[in-house]
Amino acid sequence: MTMEEMLHGGGLYLPTDDALMAEQQRCLERLYDFNHTRPSEGERRQALLKEMFLEIGEACYIEPPLHANWGGRFVRFGSFVYANFNLTLVDDTCITVGDYTMLGPNVVLATGGHPLLPALRERGMQYNLPIQIGRNCWLGAGVIVLPGVTVGDNAVIGAGSVVTRDIPPNVLAVGSPCRVLREIGEHDQEFYYRDRRIDSSLLEPDGPG
């Protein structure tokens, strides 16, 4: 079985395979370098991310420390993605994050899983299912996204939620397990937080930001 088949095929495999571990070690060395950059070394961070990730777009910002099983090797970030402290990418298979998405502190995107059968777990068996986060999403602090989940464009996931199944676009979803609370609609065009109104000038094409 090839590395691609083991990691990306969705079947059970042993992550302790010697070839896998050697390649993973190489990726983790780059991750170590990224996490030990100084705050003033923005250009070096960007250069390292381009080496580490499968694809990373324009003006992405990831606040160290970043934790990733494969140092981002199977991760695609679009442009203008922001990730706060302690992003954890269990990136044993593909993770895709769309443009303008924001990831709060302590977010976990976990593609790896283990079988329920104790005998297989005792042998260390694992399987991986890809995660896809859409464009212009916001995942609040402490959100956990489990293997195989897709989050639709413009969705907001409330802090502390555990996302066990797909979330459609343009909704606010919260809880453990995470469920859709409501659609993002007219109310949100007028208020940005509870009864706090949006300054209409902010929505003009030439407004701030």
MDTraj code that builds the backbone (N, CA, C; nanometers):
import mdtraj as md
import numpy as np

residues = "MET THR MET GLU GLU MET LEU HIS GLY GLY GLY LEU TYR LEU PRO THR ASP ASP ALA LEU MET ALA GLU GLN GLN ARG CYS LEU GLU ARG LEU TYR ASP PHE ASN HIS THR ARG PRO SER GLU GLY GLU ARG ARG GLN ALA LEU LEU LYS GLU MET PHE LEU GLU ILE GLY GLU ALA CYS TYR ILE GLU PRO PRO LEU HIS ALA ASN TRP GLY GLY ARG PHE VAL ARG PHE GLY SER PHE VAL TYR ALA ASN PHE ASN LEU THR LEU VAL ASP ASP THR CYS ILE THR VAL GLY ASP TYR THR MET LEU GLY PRO ASN VAL VAL LEU ALA THR GLY GLY HIS PRO LEU LEU PRO ALA LEU ARG GLU ARG GLY MET GLN TYR ASN LEU PRO ILE GLN ILE GLY ARG ASN CYS TRP LEU GLY ALA GLY VAL ILE VAL LEU PRO GLY VAL THR VAL GLY ASP ASN ALA VAL ILE GLY ALA GLY SER VAL VAL THR ARG ASP ILE PRO PRO ASN VAL LEU ALA VAL GLY SER PRO CYS ARG VAL LEU ARG GLU ILE GLY GLU HIS ASP GLN GLU PHE TYR TYR ARG ASP ARG ARG ILE ASP SER SER LEU LEU GLU PRO ASP GLY PRO GLY".split()
xyz = np.array([
    [0.0844, -0.1188, 0.0000],
    [0.0000, 0.0000, 0.0000],
    [0.0887, 0.1249, 0.0000],
    [0.0605, 0.2201, -0.0889],
    [0.1402, 0.3417, -0.0973],
    [0.1029, 0.4394, 0.0147],
    [0.1872, 0.5411, 0.0328],
    [0.1585, 0.6425, 0.1327],
    [0.0267, 0.7110, 0.1031],
    [0.0015, 0.7416, -0.0249],
    [-0.1236, 0.8075, -0.0636],
    [-0.2444, 0.7213, -0.0305],
    [-0.2330, 0.5912, -0.0545],
    [-0.3440, 0.5011, -0.0236],
    [-0.3691, 0.4916, 0.1265],
    [-0.2630, 0.4874, 0.2028],
    [-0.2789, 0.4772, 0.3478],
    [-0.3430, 0.6036, 0.4054],
    [-0.2910, 0.7192, 0.3660],
    [-0.3359, 0.8436, 0.4266],
    [-0.4671, 0.8942, 0.3695],
    [-0.4859, 0.8794, 0.2407],
    [-0.5963, 0.9474, 0.1735],
    [-0.7064, 0.8549, 0.1225],
    [-0.6923, 0.7254, 0.1425],
    [-0.7908, 0.6316, 0.0898],
    [-0.9125, 0.6121, 0.1783],
    [-0.9064, 0.6546, 0.3035],
    [-1.0194, 0.6389, 0.3954],
    [-1.0254, 0.5054, 0.4656],
    [-0.9319, 0.4149, 0.4345],
    [-0.9313, 0.2843, 0.4988],
    [-0.8440, 0.2816, 0.6230],
    [-0.8470, 0.1692, 0.6931],
    [-0.7653, 0.1522, 0.8132],
    [-0.6199, 0.1257, 0.7746],
    [-0.5290, 0.1850, 0.8515],
    [-0.3863, 0.1659, 0.8274],
    [-0.3112, 0.1871, 0.9585],
    [-0.1815, 0.1561, 0.9567],
    [-0.0975, 0.1758, 1.0743],
    [-0.0117, 0.3008, 1.0544],
    [-0.0347, 0.4052, 1.1351],
    [0.0440, 0.5273, 1.1201],
    [0.1886, 0.5132, 1.1651],
    [0.2238, 0.3980, 1.2223],
    [0.3619, 0.3750, 1.2664],
    [0.4494, 0.3154, 1.1561],
    [0.3968, 0.3092, 1.0352],
    [0.4771, 0.2639, 0.9214],
    [0.6069, 0.3452, 0.9148],
    [0.7207, 0.2788, 0.8941],
    [0.8511, 0.3453, 0.8999],
    [0.8639, 0.4574, 0.7981],
    [0.8179, 0.4343, 0.6762],
    [0.8288, 0.5365, 0.5722],
    [0.7426, 0.6577, 0.6049],
    [0.6221, 0.6333, 0.6571],
    [0.5358, 0.7441, 0.6976],
    [0.6012, 0.8269, 0.8069],
    [0.6552, 0.7609, 0.9061],
    [0.7123, 0.8320, 1.0194],
    [0.8345, 0.9138, 0.9793],
    [0.9139, 0.8611, 0.8847],
    [1.0310, 0.9360, 0.8393],
    [0.9900, 1.0629, 0.7661],
    [0.8896, 1.0533, 0.6801],
    [0.8424, 1.1708, 0.6072],
    [0.7745, 1.2699, 0.7011],
    [0.6994, 1.2189, 0.7960],
    [0.6337, 1.3052, 0.8935],
    [0.7367, 1.3821, 0.9766],
    [0.8436, 1.3156, 1.0128],
    [0.9497, 1.3817, 1.0901],
    [1.0085, 1.4993, 1.0131],
    [1.0280, 1.4825, 0.8838],
    [1.0811, 1.5900, 0.8010],
    [0.9872, 1.7109, 0.8025],
    [0.8576, 1.6864, 0.7931],
    [0.7596, 1.7948, 0.7956],
    [0.7575, 1.8650, 0.9304],
    [0.7719, 1.7882, 1.0377],
    [0.7662, 1.8469, 1.1711],
    [0.8871, 1.9347, 1.2012],
    [0.9994, 1.9089, 1.1346],
    [1.1159, 1.9953, 1.1517],
    [1.0861, 2.1365, 1.1010],
    [1.0169, 2.1468, 0.9880],
    [0.9787, 2.2780, 0.9360],
    [0.8785, 2.3469, 1.0287],
    [0.7849, 2.2700, 1.0804],
    [0.6881, 2.3262, 1.1746],
    [0.7587, 2.3832, 1.2971],
    [0.8586, 2.3127, 1.3456],
    [0.9367, 2.3619, 1.4598],
    [0.9993, 2.4969, 1.4265],
    [1.0560, 2.5079, 1.3071],
    [1.1175, 2.6340, 1.2652],
    [1.0143, 2.7470, 1.2628],
    [0.8955, 2.7182, 1.2113],
    [0.7904, 2.8200, 1.2054],
    [0.7528, 2.8669, 1.3461],
    [0.7337, 2.7733, 1.4361],
    [0.6887, 2.8075, 1.5709],
    [0.7947, 2.8813, 1.6520],
    [0.9183, 2.8781, 1.6058],
    [1.0251, 2.9459, 1.6791],
    [1.0723, 3.0728, 1.6079],
    [0.9927, 3.1237, 1.5171],
    [1.0220, 3.2548, 1.4594],
    [0.9860, 3.3642, 1.5595],
    [1.0507, 3.4790, 1.5432],
    [1.0204, 3.5946, 1.6261],
    [0.9024, 3.6712, 1.5662],
    [0.8291, 3.7492, 1.6471],
    [0.7161, 3.8262, 1.5947],
    [0.7538, 3.9196, 1.4796],
    [0.8780, 3.9659, 1.4772],
    [0.9226, 4.0569, 1.3715],
    [0.9574, 3.9866, 1.2406],
    [0.9552, 3.8526, 1.2398],
    [1.0003, 3.7773, 1.1220],
    [0.8831, 3.7343, 1.0335],
    [0.8008, 3.8322, 0.9959],
    [0.6839, 3.8009, 0.9147],
    [0.7181, 3.7403, 0.7806],
    [0.8192, 3.7921, 0.7142],
    [0.8565, 3.7395, 0.5821],
    [0.9062, 3.5959, 0.5928],
    [0.9824, 3.5658, 0.6970],
    [1.0302, 3.4282, 0.7148],
    [0.9138, 3.3339, 0.7418],
    [0.8182, 3.3788, 0.8216],
    [0.7005, 3.2949, 0.8470],
    [0.6272, 3.2624, 0.7167],
    [0.6079, 3.3637, 0.6335],
    [0.5379, 3.3408, 0.5069],
    [0.6149, 3.2440, 0.4178],
    [0.7460, 3.2579, 0.4138],
    [0.8278, 3.1677, 0.3326],
    [0.8174, 3.0239, 0.3834],
    [0.8192, 3.0071, 0.5151],
    [0.8072, 2.8728, 0.5722],
    [0.6702, 2.8121, 0.5431],
    [0.5637, 2.8924, 0.5544],
    [0.4298, 2.8411, 0.5263],
    [0.4184, 2.7918, 0.3828],
    [0.4831, 2.8618, 0.2905],
    [0.4794, 2.8184, 0.1498],
    [0.5510, 2.6852, 0.1313],
    [0.6524, 2.6594, 0.2120],
    [0.7202, 2.5296, 0.2077],
    [0.6377, 2.4214, 0.2766],
    [0.5712, 2.4576, 0.3855],
    [0.5026, 2.3605, 0.4700],
    [0.3699, 2.3144, 0.4120],
    [0.2895, 2.4088, 0.3610],
    [0.1531, 2.3781, 0.3190],
    [0.1491, 2.3290, 0.1751],
    [0.0477, 2.2486, 0.1467],
    [0.0252, 2.2064, 0.0093],
    [-0.0078, 2.3259, -0.0786],
    [-0.0837, 2.4196, -0.0214],
    [-0.1185, 2.5425, -0.0926],
    [-0.1557, 2.6487, 0.0103],
    [-0.1037, 2.7687, -0.0071],
    [-0.1397, 2.8784, 0.0822],
    [-0.1509, 3.0061, 0.0001],
    [-0.2637, 3.0764, 0.0171],
    [-0.2937, 3.1911, -0.0657],
    [-0.2300, 3.3200, -0.0162],
    [-0.2742, 3.4275, -0.0757],
    [-0.2221, 3.5606, -0.0455],
    [-0.2647, 3.6067, 0.0941],
    [-0.1698, 3.6708, 0.1632],
    [-0.1968, 3.7418, 0.2881],
    [-0.2616, 3.6548, 0.3954],
    [-0.2246, 3.5275, 0.4038],
    [-0.2693, 3.4430, 0.5154],
    [-0.1848, 3.4738, 0.6388],
    [-0.2488, 3.4683, 0.7555],
    [-0.1762, 3.4926, 0.8797],
    [-0.2103, 3.3816, 0.9784],
    [-0.1084, 3.3116, 1.0236],
    [-0.1247, 3.2070, 1.1246],
    [-0.0403, 3.2455, 1.2442],
    [-0.1042, 3.2628, 1.3572],
    [-0.0353, 3.3035, 1.4795],
    [0.0263, 3.1811, 1.5454],
    [0.1587, 3.1760, 1.5629],
    [0.2174, 3.0646, 1.6365],
    [0.1698, 3.0644, 1.7822],
    [0.1665, 2.9484, 1.8481],
    [0.2093, 2.8208, 1.7936],
    [0.1011, 2.7530, 1.7092],
    [0.1459, 2.6894, 1.6032],
    [0.0636, 2.6055, 1.5173],
    [0.0994, 2.4609, 1.5465],
    [-0.0026, 2.3770, 1.5593],
    [0.0200, 2.2342, 1.5810],
    [-0.0372, 2.1585, 1.4612],
    [0.0418, 2.0681, 1.4035],
    [-0.0051, 1.9948, 1.2856],
    [0.0697, 1.8633, 1.2747],
    [-0.0045, 1.7542, 1.2607],
    [0.0571, 1.6213, 1.2532],
    [0.1611, 1.6116, 1.1422],
    [0.1286, 1.6761, 1.0277],
    [0.2171, 1.6716, 0.9121],
    [0.2662, 1.8114, 0.8745],
    [0.2638, 1.9028, 0.9688],
    [0.3173, 2.0350, 0.9446],
    [0.2495, 2.1116, 0.8332],
    [0.1251, 2.0722, 0.8003],
    [0.0518, 2.1404, 0.6939],
    [0.0691, 2.0806, 0.5554],
    [0.1356, 1.9672, 0.5463],
    [0.1680, 1.9116, 0.4145],
    [0.0449, 1.8850, 0.3279],
    [-0.0669, 1.8501, 0.3901],
    [-0.1880, 1.8173, 0.3137],
    [-0.2970, 1.9230, 0.3337],
    [-0.2550, 2.0466, 0.3589],
    [-0.3479, 2.1555, 0.3908],
    [-0.3466, 2.2601, 0.2800],
    [-0.4671, 2.3003, 0.2383],
    [-0.4832, 2.4100, 0.1427],
    [-0.5577, 2.5242, 0.2107],
    [-0.4944, 2.6399, 0.2192],
    [-0.5584, 2.7620, 0.2667],
    [-0.5754, 2.8559, 0.1479],
    [-0.6940, 2.9169, 0.1372],
    [-0.7145, 3.0199, 0.0370],
    [-0.6445, 3.1486, 0.0781],
    [-0.6857, 3.2601, 0.0207],
    [-0.6260, 3.3898, 0.0507],
    [-0.6957, 3.4568, 0.1698],
    [-0.6195, 3.5372, 0.2436],
    [-0.6706, 3.6186, 0.3548],
    [-0.7318, 3.5341, 0.4667],
    [-0.6790, 3.4149, 0.4867],
    [-0.7213, 3.3309, 0.5994],
    [-0.6471, 3.3766, 0.7251],
    [-0.7198, 3.3873, 0.8363],
    [-0.6598, 3.4255, 0.9639],
    [-0.6813, 3.3131, 1.0646],
    [-0.5734, 3.2717, 1.1296],
    [-0.5813, 3.1696, 1.2340],
    [-0.5146, 3.2212, 1.3596],
    [-0.5875, 3.2203, 1.4710],
    [-0.5362, 3.2683, 1.5988],
    [-0.4518, 3.1597, 1.6660],
    [-0.4074, 3.1890, 1.7905],
    [-0.3172, 3.0994, 1.8623],
    [-0.3700, 2.9561, 1.8699],
    [-0.2750, 2.8616, 1.8660],
    [-0.3019, 2.7206, 1.8971],
    [-0.3971, 2.6524, 1.7989],
    [-0.3916, 2.6906, 1.6724],
    [-0.4633, 2.6128, 1.5719],
    [-0.4016, 2.4731, 1.5671],
    [-0.4871, 2.3704, 1.5748],
    [-0.4410, 2.2320, 1.5647],
    [-0.4986, 2.1693, 1.4392],
    [-0.4101, 2.1260, 1.3510],
    [-0.4485, 2.0597, 1.2266],
    [-0.4065, 1.9137, 1.2360],
    [-0.5018, 1.8259, 1.2559],
    [-0.4718, 1.6830, 1.2489],
    [-0.4799, 1.6491, 1.1002],
    [-0.3722, 1.6826, 1.0308],
    [-0.3725, 1.6856, 0.8836],
    [-0.3154, 1.5572, 0.8239],
    [-0.3673, 1.4433, 0.8699],
    [-0.3234, 1.3157, 0.8138],
    [-0.3812, 1.2927, 0.6749],
    [-0.4844, 1.3675, 0.6391],
    [-0.5303, 1.3764, 0.5007],
    [-0.5727, 1.5218, 0.4774],
    [-0.6401, 1.5491, 0.3679],
    [-0.6552, 1.6864, 0.3194],
    [-0.7494, 1.7716, 0.4052],
    [-0.7041, 1.8938, 0.4331],
    [-0.7849, 1.9980, 0.4961],
    [-0.7851, 2.1169, 0.4019],
    [-0.9043, 2.1674, 0.3684],
    [-0.9174, 2.2822, 0.2798],
    [-0.9927, 2.3926, 0.3528],
    [-0.9382, 2.5146, 0.3496],
    [-1.0003, 2.6307, 0.4137],
    [-1.0103, 2.7415, 0.3091],
    [-1.1317, 2.7962, 0.2902],
    [-1.1563, 2.8943, 0.1860],
    [-1.1096, 3.0346, 0.2197],
    [-1.1098, 3.1214, 0.1194],
    [-1.0685, 3.2610, 0.1332],
    [-1.1453, 3.3310, 0.2457],
    [-1.0775, 3.4216, 0.3148],
    [-1.1346, 3.5129, 0.4144],
    [-1.1898, 3.4426, 0.5384],
    [-1.1630, 3.3159, 0.5537],
    [-1.2112, 3.2457, 0.6732],
    [-1.1257, 3.2807, 0.7942],
    [-1.1910, 3.2908, 0.9105],
    [-1.1235, 3.3201, 1.0361],
    [-1.1394, 3.2027, 1.1322],
    [-1.0276, 3.1647, 1.1942],
    [-1.0248, 3.0543, 1.2892],
    [-0.9810, 3.1098, 1.4242],
    [-1.0679, 3.0994, 1.5242],
    [-1.0382, 3.1533, 1.6567],
    [-0.9316, 3.0734, 1.7287],
    [-0.8911, 3.1191, 1.8482],
    [-0.7900, 3.0454, 1.9241],
    [-0.8380, 2.9060, 1.9620],
    [-0.7441, 2.8122, 1.9595],
    [-0.7681, 2.6733, 2.0030],
    [-0.8664, 2.5971, 1.9151],
    [-0.8796, 2.6353, 1.7885],
    [-0.9607, 2.5579, 1.6950],
    [-0.8869, 2.4290, 1.6584],
    [-0.9616, 2.3198, 1.6446],
    [-0.9064, 2.1898, 1.6062],
    [-0.9790, 2.1413, 1.4809],
    [-0.9026, 2.1112, 1.3750],
    [-0.9559, 2.0487, 1.2538],
    [-0.8918, 1.9108, 1.2452],
    [-0.9691, 1.8063, 1.2761],
    [-0.9136, 1.6723, 1.2955],
    [-0.9630, 1.5762, 1.1884],
    [-0.8743, 1.5372, 1.0963],
    [-0.9128, 1.4415, 0.9920],
    [-0.8942, 1.2969, 1.0360],
    [-0.8164, 1.2739, 1.1406],
    [-0.7846, 1.1375, 1.1816],
    [-0.8854, 1.0816, 1.2805],
    [-0.9188, 0.9542, 1.2635],
    [-1.0082, 0.8849, 1.3555],
    [-0.9572, 0.7450, 1.3844],
    [-1.0192, 0.6807, 1.4824],
    [-0.9800, 0.5455, 1.5227],
    [-1.1054, 0.4601, 1.5357],
    [-1.0965, 0.3312, 1.5026],
    [-1.2154, 0.2445, 1.5073],
    [-1.2675, 0.2266, 1.6488],
    [-1.3986, 0.2020, 1.6589],
    [-1.4583, 0.1782, 1.7898],
    [-1.4179, 0.0429, 1.8473],
    [-1.3878, -0.0540, 1.7626],
    [-1.3547, -0.1885, 1.8096],
    [-1.2233, -0.1852, 1.8883],
    [-1.2262, -0.2234, 2.0162],
    [-1.1052, -0.2131, 2.0991],
    [-0.9852, -0.2886, 2.0428],
    [-1.0078, -0.4043, 1.9830],
    [-0.8957, -0.4839, 1.9334],
    [-0.8187, -0.4101, 1.8237],
    [-0.8891, -0.3339, 1.7406],
    [-0.8221, -0.2584, 1.6340],
    [-0.7500, -0.1363, 1.6902],
    [-0.8115, -0.0704, 1.7900],
    [-0.7438, 0.0440, 1.8524],
    [-0.6165, -0.0004, 1.9229],
    [-0.6218, -0.1204, 1.9832],
    [-0.5043, -0.1710, 2.0539],
    [-0.3869, -0.1903, 1.9590],
    [-0.4180, -0.2194, 1.8339],
    [-0.3123, -0.2347, 1.7317],
    [-0.2677, -0.1002, 1.6764],
    [-0.3373, 0.0090, 1.7148],
    [-0.2984, 0.1420, 1.6687],
    [-0.3555, 0.1809, 1.5345],
    [-0.4624, 0.1138, 1.4900],
    [-0.5188, 0.1412, 1.3586],
    [-0.5827, 0.2801, 1.3535],
    [-0.5810, 0.3404, 1.2356],
    [-0.6329, 0.4748, 1.2144],
    [-0.6965, 0.4820, 1.0760],
    [-0.7878, 0.5777, 1.0592],
    [-0.8406, 0.6121, 0.9271],
    [-0.8515, 0.7636, 0.9196],
    [-0.8536, 0.8171, 0.7984],
    [-0.8576, 0.9620, 0.7786],
    [-0.9665, 0.9992, 0.6789],
    [-1.0394, 1.1071, 0.7090],
    [-1.1414, 1.1601, 0.6190],
    [-1.1219, 1.3105, 0.6059],
    [-1.1298, 1.3654, 0.4856],
    [-1.0960, 1.5070, 0.4636],
    [-1.1969, 1.6021, 0.5263],
    [-1.1491, 1.7233, 0.5552],
    [-1.2311, 1.8325, 0.6082],
    [-1.2275, 1.9474, 0.5090],
    [-1.3428, 2.0096, 0.4877],
    [-1.3501, 2.1270, 0.4007],
    [-1.4258, 2.2386, 0.4719],
    [-1.3601, 2.3526, 0.4879],
    [-1.4202, 2.4728, 0.5461],
    [-1.4363, 2.5738, 0.4325],
    [-1.5554, 2.6300, 0.4174],
    [-1.5859, 2.7148, 0.3033],
    [-1.5248, 2.8531, 0.3099],
    [-1.5688, 2.9360, 0.2185],
    [-1.5214, 3.0738, 0.2058],
    [-1.5908, 3.1637, 0.3091],
    [-1.5137, 3.2528, 0.3697],
    [-1.5661, 3.3566, 0.4582],
    [-1.6432, 3.2994, 0.5778],
    [-1.5921, 3.1896, 0.6305],
    [-1.6491, 3.1323, 0.7525],
    [-1.5798, 3.1910, 0.8751],
    [-1.6451, 3.1764, 0.9895],
    [-1.5839, 3.2150, 1.1175],
    [-1.6075, 3.1007, 1.2143],
    [-1.4986, 3.0386, 1.2587],
    [-1.5041, 2.9346, 1.3608],
    [-1.4538, 2.9955, 1.4908],
    [-1.5425, 3.0044, 1.5909],
    [-1.5081, 3.0686, 1.7167],
    [-1.4087, 2.9892, 1.7990],
    [-1.3678, 3.0490, 1.9104],
    [-1.2659, 2.9881, 1.9966],
    [-1.3067, 2.8482, 2.0408],
    [-1.2118, 2.7548, 2.0298],
    [-1.2329, 2.6210, 2.0820],
    [-1.3220, 2.5309, 1.9984],
    [-1.3535, 2.5687, 1.8746],
    [-1.4343, 2.4828, 1.7883],
    [-1.3533, 2.3590, 1.7480],
    [-1.4190, 2.2442, 1.7482],
    [-1.3586, 2.1182, 1.7042],
    [-1.4381, 2.0663, 1.5854],
    [-1.3690, 2.0415, 1.4740],
    [-1.4319, 1.9855, 1.3539],
    [-1.3780, 1.8446, 1.3343],
    [-1.4692, 1.7472, 1.3253],
    [-1.4316, 1.6064, 1.3206],
    [-1.4156, 1.5554, 1.1774],
    [-1.3587, 1.4354, 1.1611],
    [-1.3267, 1.3846, 1.0272],
    [-1.4471, 1.3812, 0.9330],
    [-1.4216, 1.4186, 0.8064],
    [-1.5210, 1.4072, 0.7007],
    [-1.6210, 1.5191, 0.6929],
    [-1.6079, 1.6236, 0.7744],
    [-1.7073, 1.7309, 0.7825],
    [-1.6791, 1.8395, 0.6790],
    [-1.7878, 1.8935, 0.6211],
    [-1.7822, 2.0117, 0.5347],
    [-1.8632, 2.1227, 0.6005],
    [-1.8045, 2.2427, 0.6074],
    [-1.8740, 2.3620, 0.6573],
    [-1.8932, 2.4554, 0.5381],
    [-2.0180, 2.4952, 0.5113],
    [-2.0495, 2.5736, 0.3934],
    [-2.0035, 2.7178, 0.4024],
    [-2.0002, 2.7848, 0.2879],
    [-1.9572, 2.9247, 0.2794],
    [-2.0373, 3.0132, 0.3750],
    [-1.9684, 3.1111, 0.4333],
    [-2.0290, 3.2160, 0.5168],
    [-2.0868, 3.1650, 0.6487],
    [-2.0667, 3.0401, 0.6812],
    [-2.1197, 2.9872, 0.8072],
    [-2.0388, 3.0385, 0.9252],
    [-2.1075, 3.0560, 1.0384],
    [-2.0435, 3.0930, 1.1646],
    [-2.0676, 2.9794, 1.2639],
    [-1.9602, 2.9296, 1.3234],
    [-1.9689, 2.8213, 1.4211],
    [-1.9350, 2.8788, 1.5583],
    [-2.0297, 2.8711, 1.6513],
    [-2.0126, 2.9314, 1.7834],
    [-1.9011, 2.8684, 1.8637],
    [-1.8413, 2.9483, 1.9512],
    [-1.7285, 2.9039, 2.0327],
    [-1.7620, 2.7765, 2.1094],
    [-1.6655, 2.6855, 2.1124],
    [-1.6792, 2.5626, 2.1888],
    [-1.7604, 2.4535, 2.1222],
    [-1.8072, 2.4759, 2.0013],
    [-1.8897, 2.3768, 1.9333],
    [-1.8063, 2.2573, 1.8873],
    [-1.8706, 2.1404, 1.8823],
    [-1.8095, 2.0192, 1.8282],
    [-1.8885, 1.9808, 1.7029],
    [-1.8247, 1.9953, 1.5876],
    [-1.8936, 1.9798, 1.4591],
    [-1.8765, 1.8358, 1.4118],
    [-1.9839, 1.7581, 1.4210],
    [-1.9784, 1.6153, 1.3901],
    [-2.0375, 1.5819, 1.2538],
    [-2.1081, 1.6786, 1.1927],
    [-2.1691, 1.6544, 1.0616],
    [-2.1682, 1.7836, 0.9811],
    [-2.1980, 1.7745, 0.8526],
    [-2.1899, 1.8892, 0.7620],
    [-2.2803, 2.0037, 0.8083],
    [-2.2303, 2.1259, 0.7882],
    [-2.3047, 2.2479, 0.8191],
    [-2.3303, 2.3219, 0.6877],
    [-2.4550, 2.3612, 0.6579],
    [-2.4840, 2.4282, 0.5314],
    [-2.4297, 2.5710, 0.5301],
    [-2.4263, 2.6349, 0.4138],
    [-2.3794, 2.7734, 0.4062],
    [-2.4777, 2.8716, 0.4699],
    [-2.4251, 2.9900, 0.5063],
    [-2.5068, 3.1047, 0.5479],
    [-2.5909, 3.0796, 0.6726],
    [-2.5323, 3.0077, 0.7704],
    [-2.6055, 2.9823, 0.8951],
    [-2.5150, 3.0083, 1.0147],
    [-2.5799, 3.0307, 1.1292],
    [-2.5138, 3.0286, 1.2590],
    [-2.5422, 2.8927, 1.3211],
    [-2.4370, 2.8207, 1.3584],
    [-2.4520, 2.6879, 1.4174],
    [-2.3719, 2.6815, 1.5466],
    [-2.4281, 2.6169, 1.6480],
    [-2.3640, 2.6136, 1.7797],
    [-2.3909, 2.4792, 1.8467],
    [-2.3101, 2.4491, 1.9474],
    [-2.3404, 2.3379, 2.0361],
    [-2.2531, 2.2161, 2.0184],
    [-2.2775, 2.1177, 2.1053],
    [-2.2059, 1.9912, 2.1031],
    [-2.3060, 1.8772, 2.1231],
    [-2.3444, 1.8090, 2.0150],
    [-2.2964, 1.8280, 1.8778],
    [-2.3522, 1.9561, 1.8163],
    [-2.2784, 2.0114, 1.7199],
    [-2.3144, 2.1390, 1.6590],
    [-2.4394, 2.1250, 1.5728],
    [-2.5342, 2.2191, 1.5936],
    [-2.6580, 2.2204, 1.5156],
    [-2.6864, 2.3614, 1.4664],
    [-2.7567, 2.3718, 1.3556],
    [-2.7923, 2.5026, 1.3005],
    [-2.8886, 2.5722, 1.3951],
    [-2.8547, 2.6948, 1.4347],
    [-2.9409, 2.7754, 1.5198],
    [-3.0369, 2.8582, 1.4345],
    [-2.9832, 2.9235, 1.3322],
    [-3.0657, 3.0039, 1.2426],
    [-2.9856, 3.0422, 1.1201],
    [-3.0558, 3.0932, 1.0192],
    [-2.9881, 3.1465, 0.9015],
    [-2.9333, 3.2855, 0.9322],
    [-2.8259, 3.3221, 0.8624],
    [-2.7740, 3.4580, 0.8687],
    [-2.8523, 3.5401, 0.7671],
    [-2.9253, 3.6446, 0.8146],
    [-3.0185, 3.7130, 0.7261],
    [-3.0319, 3.8610, 0.7525],
    [-3.1564, 3.9115, 0.7429],
    [-3.1820, 4.0552, 0.7499],
    [-3.1385, 4.1161, 0.8828],
    [-3.1636, 4.0464, 0.9915],
    [-3.1234, 4.0989, 1.1226],
    [-2.9743, 4.1301, 1.1254],
    [-2.8959, 4.0440, 1.0636],
    [-2.7502, 4.0587, 1.0682],
    [-2.6998, 4.1675, 0.9740],
    [-2.7854, 4.2139, 0.8849],
    [-2.7497, 4.3276, 0.8018],
    [-2.7637, 4.4593, 0.8784],
    [-2.8358, 4.4547, 0.9912],
    [-2.8591, 4.5754, 1.0700],
    [-2.7813, 4.5764, 1.2014],
    [-2.7610, 4.4582, 1.2611],
    [-2.6951, 4.4501, 1.3909],
    [-2.5739, 4.3571, 1.3813],
    [-2.4601, 4.4014, 1.4382],
    [-2.3416, 4.3161, 1.4365],
    [-2.3276, 4.2340, 1.5642],
    [-2.3923, 4.2777, 1.6739],
    [-2.3886, 4.2033, 1.8001],
    [-2.5071, 4.2468, 1.8849],
    [-2.5989, 4.1560, 1.9076],
    [-2.7188, 4.1840, 1.9869],
    [-2.7860, 4.3114, 1.9373],
    [-2.7903, 4.4183, 2.0210],
    [-2.8612, 4.5392, 1.9778],
    [-2.7659, 4.6475, 1.9265],
    [-2.6442, 4.6103, 1.8924],
    [-2.5465, 4.7068, 1.8445],
    [-2.5577, 4.7191, 1.6923],
    [-2.5950, 4.8384, 1.6471],
    [-2.6219, 4.8599, 1.5047],
    [-2.4938, 4.8770, 1.4235],
    [-2.5011, 4.8326, 1.2993],
    [-2.3914, 4.8492, 1.2047],
    [-2.3973, 4.9890, 1.1448],
    [-2.2852, 5.0586, 1.1437],
    [-2.2743, 5.1865, 1.0743],
    [-2.2860, 5.1573, 0.9241],
    [-2.3896, 5.2118, 0.8603],
    [-2.4158, 5.1794, 0.7203],
    [-2.2995, 5.2143, 0.6289],
    [-2.2162, 5.3108, 0.6697],
    [-2.1019, 5.3486, 0.5857],
    [-2.0015, 5.2347, 0.5725],
    [-2.0008, 5.1421, 0.6700],
    [-1.9090, 5.0295, 0.6645],
    [-1.9423, 4.9335, 0.5511],
    [-2.0659, 4.9371, 0.5028],
    [-2.1093, 4.8464, 0.3967],
    [-2.0931, 4.9058, 0.2588],
    [-2.0513, 5.0327, 0.2521],
    [-2.0304, 5.0966, 0.1209],
    [-1.9044, 5.0414, 0.0569],
    [-1.9014, 5.0327, -0.0780],
    [-1.7862, 4.9738, -0.1467],
    [-1.6522, 5.0364, -0.1102],
    [-1.6512, 5.1681, -0.0829],
    [-1.5262, 5.2359, -0.0496],
    [-1.5147, 5.2644, 0.0992],
    [-1.5915, 5.1932, 0.1815],
    [-1.5875, 5.2129, 0.3263],
    [-1.4623, 5.1521, 0.3878],
    [-1.4426, 5.1692, 0.5184],
    [-1.3235, 5.1151, 0.5864],
    [-1.3107, 4.9641, 0.5667],
    [-1.1878, 4.9191, 0.5501],
    [-1.1615, 4.7774, 0.5332],
    [-1.1786, 4.7299, 0.3926],
])
top = md.Topology()
chain = top.add_chain()
for i, resn in enumerate(residues, 1):
    res = top.add_residue(resn, chain, resSeq=i)
    for name in ("N", "CA", "C"):
        top.add_atom(name, md.element.get_by_symbol(name[0]), res)
traj = md.Trajectory(xyz[None], top)
